[in-house]
């Protein structure tokens, strides 16, 4: 039974290979379609690589500008959010300070 399964699968694989190599789909073989897709997506032409580099350069520039702006905003908001603390001296505290100063004189 195992040998029969092996023969059937081998026959299917050979049949698929023959179809890919010699079948006609809209004037081309399926193998030619696969090669074209491989060349377009895996090994793009020099123009595509240049465009990809240019897009990456522009994206890096935008990312750097965004980070600079975010840092500037954070610096300004941190400075504005933390004003110098104000002292709140009550009348009792002021009277106690005056009493201490008067004792030292």
Protein Blocks (a to p, Z undefined) as FASTA:
>chain_A
ZZmmmmmmmmmmmmmmmmmmmpceehiafklmmmmmmmmmmmccfklmmmmmmmmmmmmm
mmmmmmmmmmmmmmmmmmmmmccddddddfklmmmmmmmmmmmZZ
